[in-house]
Amino acid sequence: MEEQKEEVVVKREQTSVGYTREKAPVEFIDGFSLRTVIGAFFVGFVMMPASIYLGLVAGTSLGDAAQWVTIILFSEVVRRSFGTLKKQELYMLYYIAGSLIGFAGGLALSGGVFSWMIWNQYVISSPTAEKFRIVEYLKAEGVNWIAPFPGSEALINRTFFHKDWIPAIVLMVILNVLARMNWLGLGYFAFRVTSDFERLPFPMAPIAAQGATALAEVNGKRETWRWRVFSIGSVIGVAFGLIYILVPTFSGAIFNKPFQILPIPFIDLTTNTEGILPAALTGLNTELGSMMAGFVIPYHIVLGMFISSVICQIGLNPVLYNAGILHTWRKGMGSIPTSMANSLDFWLSISIGTALTIAILGIFNVVKAFTKKKNAGERGSFAPVPGRGDFPIKLALGLWLASTLGYIIVCHKLVPLFPIWLFVVYGFIWTPLNTYISARMIGLTGGGVGFPYLKEATFILSGYKGVAIWWAPVPLFDHGWAAQRFREVELTGTKIMSVIKAEIFMFPVMLLCSLIFWSFIWKLGPIPSAIYPYATKFWPLHAMYQCLWSTATVEKTSWMLQAIQPKWILLGLGTGGILYGITAWMGAPILFFYGLLGGMGGWPHYTIPLMFGGLLGKYVFTKQFGQEKWRAFAPVLVAGYACGMGLTGMCGIAIALISKAVYQMPF
């Protein structure tokens, strides 16, 4: 009987996410309270250091787990205190946790703004930067606002508490204030236009709004299915984390050289297969989360990525090598240098072309939807919704205008040789246009649209000679995502002013926690180093790309300029168009098309376990539990796994901190 009840609940949740704007809450409550304040401190002082450590060691982050754990903890504490958490408070806990943790894609950077300080000092101190004379160029332009230069006592002692860091830290604080003003102002305006006036459906917003509060629902004193599923995922995460995170951390603390039971982050087979598959990328990711991600990513995206990744990076690369197109690759290269060489020879230009395909399709869909005639009553108005906590549109536009002007002034002061009119175009013309197009695409389809390499192209064509502009905070943004964020706030019945309060409060908390924990971790040892396997392998690759782009505006024979081949860009554009036509002709889901394009440059190391997870979810667990129940179970299970990995990450950083503190004691 209990199982039947739970099945009914799951089905109801699956169908409830389809409600429309007309069914949105009519009552709005302020979700920013003392509980959310305590939650922010909890995330900052407990979750952030674990997320930082996981990113450096394994290339993963607590991500959603931080949000789920925060909601679980506070809802259980309040329940045992005979109280209840409002749905609005739960959403703000979810919002704050996600904002404080943050995560920067391939770099696996987490932990607030000082993560970028660590990254910048690494780049300009790296052997790659020395090879490309980056510091020499920066000094010639009088730059001192990126990070201290090599040889500074701040870098030798690995500390932020040094005068050489003052320009970078002051600039960082100013930019963070301007950034919040910019996205809050323009993002809110885009929300009012696309949601209130054009009444677009925002198909993904109800799902996100429901997911933010789902785990905390409790039926009396009985634990819900979510708690059990989350617990199973957590046990799996802890068990795997003991092998993947804790053993290397513990051994590294004792012997100063980590012992890895499983190679982190992947098993590299490229050199093993080079005899029969020259220039092919072969290997296998060892982090269990890459397989479990296949449970939650739509199956057709996973399938498309797997097919194109294996065909292109394993099947096609040897053909391109034998044809002389992949001419940089040499025997003995591992996965990372092979990827770098192949990208410069061919795949970078192809990726530009396929990205242009997606951009063109996005613009076409926006124009098509915009020119479609609206029936009477389909358009709304700019009148604020009663009780929603809206602030005046004029104030929103004022925030955006003031912050954009601030960006232009700052950028001109930092890089006076760069044409100021381009800063004006970036901030006052392109950013609002791009934001509206992206917000409209998100409102119609759930996904935005990007315009690839626009910044890089304008930098190169501007006539500017130098490298500083590549580190400058140019006001070239896409705030379309913020329109959906405000829609989620509306659907949870949370007053919009709650977001403003949360952003104002989170800023100093983020600065303090980011400074404290990055200072501690940096003090433990150089970043990257042997105790941080992921950063050691991948940071040099990203530093190489950044240095290559930077020299594109100072050297006529830049490798990056040579790598961008118009004929391969056109080939990528044409291939994308053909694949779209074939997908439409076959009647396959559009997600399959996006997966095909996204997987072309993807590593099989990651797409193979991702596909394995997708197959398990579709053909094993779906049959075992049913499609509706598995769809509800999967994200909770994966979040529990990430939580378990996060717990081992917390133990790992505790061991590292204690061991280093004891080691450095003079007695």
MARLOGU-233966 format. One record per residue (C-alpha): residue in one letter; x, y, z. Coordinates in steps of 0.2 Angstrom, whole numbers, plus 5000, padded with zeros to 4 digits. Layout:
<atoms>
AXYZ ...
</atoms>
This chain:
<atoms>
M500050005000 E501450125004 E502350094988 Q500750124979 K500550294987 E502250344983 E502050294965 V500550404964 V501550544972 V502950524959 K501650524945 R500850674951 E502550764952 Q502950724935 T501350794928 S501350944939 V502851014931 G501851054916 Y500851194924 T500851354914 R501051534919 E499151554922 K499351424936 A500751514944 P500551564962 V499451704966 E500251734983 F502051784985 I503151775001 D504851845005 G506051695005 F507551785012 S507551755031 L508651715046 R508651535040 T509251575023 V510651685031 I511251535041 G511151435026 A512351545017 F513551535030 F513451345031 V513751335012 G515151465013 F516151385027 V515651195025 M515351165007 M516451284998 P518151215004 A517551034999 S517051094982 I518751184979 Y519651024984 L518650914973 G518851024958 L520751024960 V520850834963 A519550764952 G518850904941 T517150894949 S516151004960 L514850984974 G513651074962 D511851024964 A512350914979 A512751074989 Q510951134985 W510150974990 V511150945006 T510751125012 I508951095009 I508950925017 L509950985032 F508851135036 S507251055032 E507650905044 V508251025058 V506751135057 R505550975056 R506350905072 S506151075080 F504251055076 G504351195063 T504151205044 L505151285031 K504151385018 K504351335000 Q505051514997 E506351485010 L506851325002 Y507051404985 M508151534992 L509251405001 Y509351314984 Y509751484975 I511051534988 A511951364988 G512051364969 S512751544968 L514051524982 I514751364976 G514851404957 F515951304945 A516951354929 G516851214917 G518451144910 L519551224923 A518551144937 L518651304947 S517551334961 G517451434977 G517151614973 V518151754964 F519851714972 S519851554961 W520151664946 M521651754956 I522451584957 W522151544939 N522851714933 Q524351694943 Y524651524937 V524451574918 I525651714918 S526951614929 S526751464918 P528151394906 T526951424892 A526751614896 E528651624897 K528751544880 F527551664872 R528251814881 I526651854889 V527351944904 E528552044893 Y527052114883 L526052144899 K527452254907 A527652344890 E525752394892 G525952444910 V524852314917 N524752274935 W522952224938 I522952044933 A524051964946 P525851984953 F527151944940 P528351804942 G529651844956 S528451934967 E528551894985 A526651864985 L526951714973 I528451654982 N527551654999 R525951604991 T524951734999 F523551854995 F524051975009 H525352075000 K525352244992 D525652164974 W523852094975 I523052264979 P522652314961 A521952144956 I520852124972 V520152304971 L519752284952 M518952114957 V517752194970 I517252334958 L516852214944 N515852094955 V514752244960 L514552304942 A514152124936 R512752104949 M512052274944 N512152224925 W511352054926 L510052104938 G509552254928 L509552184910 G509052014916 Y507552074925 F507052184910 A507252034898 F506051934910 R504752074910 V504752074891 T504851894887 S503751824902 D502551964906 F502352044889 E502651914876 R502051774888 L503251644882 P503051474890 F504851444897 P504651254897 M506151214908 A505751344922 P504351234930 I505451084931 A506851184939 A505651264951 Q504851104956 G506551024958 A507151154970 T505951104984 A505550924980 L506750844992 A506150935007 E504350875006 V503950765021 N502350665023 G502150675042 K503450575052 R503750455038 E505350475027 T504950505009 W505650404994 R506750544990 W507750525007 R508050345003 V508550364985 F509650514991 S510450405004 I510850264992 G511650384981 S512650454995 V513250285001 I513850254983 G514750424983 V515650394999 A516150214994 F516850274978 G517550434986 L518650324998 I519550254983 Y519550404972 I519850544983 L520350495001 V521650364997 P522650484986 T522450624999 F522950525014 S524450445005 G524950614998 A524850695016 I525950555023 F527250515009 N527050684999 K526650584984 P524850524981 F524450344977 Q523050324965 I522050164964 L521150224949 P522150354938 I521450524940 P520550584930 F520650454916 I521550304909 D522550364894 L522650234880 T523150354866 T524950294865 N524350114866 T523350124851 E524350244841 G525050104830 I523350064823 L522450224826 P523650364824 A523050534831 A521550454838 L520950504856 T520750344866 G520550324885 L519250304898 N518650424912 T518850344929 E517650454939 L515950364942 G515050524941 S515350534922 M514350374920 M512950424932 A512750584922 G512050474909 F510550444920 V509950624920 I510550694903 P509250664890 Y509550504881 H509550574864 I510850704868 V511950564876 L511750454860 G512150594848 M513750644858 F514350464859 I514050424840 S514950584834 S516350574847 V516850404843 I516650424824 C517650594824 Q518950564837 I519350384835 G518750334817 L519050494808 N520650564816 P521750424808 V521050464791 L521350644793 Y523150604799 N523550494784 A522850634773 G524050754780 I522750864788 L523250824806 H525050864803 T525550924820 W525250754829 R526750644833 K526950474840 G527150464859 M525850604862 G524650574876 S522750624875 I523050804881 P524450854868 T523550744855 S521950844858 M522851014857 A523750964841 N522150904832 S521151054838 L522451174830 D522551074814 F520751044811 W519451034825 L519451214831 S518851274814 I517551134813 S516951184830 I516751364825 G515751314810 T514551194819 A514351334832 L513851454819 T512551324813 I511751324830 A511751514831 I510951534814 L509651404818 G509251494834 I509051664826 F507951584813 N506851514826 V506751674835 V506351774820 K505051644815 A504251644832 F504251834833 T503451864816 K502051734820 K500451824822 K499751824840 N497951794844 A496951914854 G497451894872 E499051804870 R500051954873 G500152024891 S500752194898 F502152274907 A500952294922 P501852224938 V501052064945 P500252114962 G501252054977 R502651984966 G503852114973 D504352194957 F505452344956 P505252484943 I505852444925 K506652614925 L507652564940 A508152404931 L508752494915 G509652624926 L510652484935 W511052414918 L511552574910 A512552634925 S513552464926 T513852464908 L514552644908 G515652584923 Y516252434913 I516752554898 I517652674909 V518552534918 C519052444902 H519652604894 K520752644909 L521452474909 V521752454891 P521852634884 L522552584867 F520952474863 P519652564853 I518352634865 W516952634852 L517052444853 F516752444872 V515152554868 V514552424855 Y514852284866 G513952354881 F512552464874 I512152374858 W512652194857 T512352144875 P510552194876 L510252114858 N511051954862 T510151944879 Y508451964871 I508851834858 S509451714871 A508051744883 R506751724869 M507551554864 I507551504882 G505751554884 L505251454868 T506351304869 G507251294886 G508951324878 G509851484873 V510951534858 G512751584858 F513751674845 P515451584844 Y517151684844 L516351854842 K517451924855 E519051844848 A518651904831 T518352084835 F519952084846 I520952024831 L520152134818 S520152294829 G521952334825 Y522452334843 K524252264846 G524452194864 V523852054875 A523052154890 I521352154881 W521251964883 W521151984902 A520052144902 P518252134908 V517452184892 P515552214894 L515052074882 F513751974890 D512251864888 H511051884902 G509651784894 W509851644908 A509251774920 A507551784912 Q507251604917 R507951624934 F506651764938 R505251654930 E505851514943 V505751634957 E503951684951 L503351504950 T503951464968 G502951604974 T504451694980 K504551884980 I505851954967 M506552064980 S507151904989 V508451884975 I509052064977 K509252044996 A510151874994 E511351944981 I511752094992 F512051975007 M513051844998 F514351954991 P515351985007 V515051805012 M515751744996 L517251864997 L517651815014 C517551625012 S518351624995 L519851725003 I520051615018 F519951445009 W520951484994 S522251555005 F522351395015 I522351285000 W523651384991 K524751385007 L524751195007 G525751184991 P525851254973 I524251244962 P524351144952 S525551004959 A525550824961 I524250824975 Y522950894963 P522950774948 Y521550854938 A522351024939 T524050954935 K523450874919 F522251004912 W522751174918 P524251174906 L523151134892 H521951284896 A523451394899 M524151354882 Y522451404873 Q522451564883 C524151614878 L523851564860 W522351684859 S523251824868 T524651824855 A523451834841 T523452024843 V525352044844 E526151914832 K525751904813 T526251724813 S525151674828 W524751494829 M522951534833 L522751634818 Q523551494807 A522351374816 I520751464810 Q520451404792 P518951474783 K518851314772 W518651204788 I517451334796 L516351324780 L516451134781 G515851134799 L514451244794 G513951144780 T514050984790 G512951054804 G511651104791 I511650924783 L511550844800 Y510050954804 G509250914788 I509550724790 T508850734808 A507350824803 W507050704788 M507250554800 G506050634812 A507350614826 P507250734841 I508150894840 L509150844855 F509950714845 F510550844833 Y511250954847 G512150794854 L512950754837 L513650934835 G514150944853 G515050774853 M516150804837 G517550884848 G517150784863 W518350654871 P517750474870 H518550464887 Y516950544894 T515650504881 I515850314882 P515450304901 L514150434898 M513350324885 F513550174897 G512550264910 G511250314897 L510950134892 L510850074910 G509550214913 K508550174898 Y508549984897 V508849924914 F508250054927 T506750114917 K506149934915 Q506449904933 F505550054940 G504550124926 Q504850274916 E504050404927 K504750344943 W506550324936 R506450504929 A506050564947 F507350444955 A508850484944 P509250664948 V509050634967 L510150474965 V511550574956 A511350724969 G511550594983 Y513150524974 A513850704972 C513450734991 G514450574996 M515950624985 G515850794993 L515950715011 T517450625006 G518150784999 M517850875016 C518750735024 G520150745012 I520450935014 A520350915033 I521750785032 A522750895021 L522551045032 I522950955048 S524450865040 K525251015033 A524951115049 V525750985060 Y527250965047 Q527551155048 M527651165067 P529451195073 F529351075087 
</atoms>
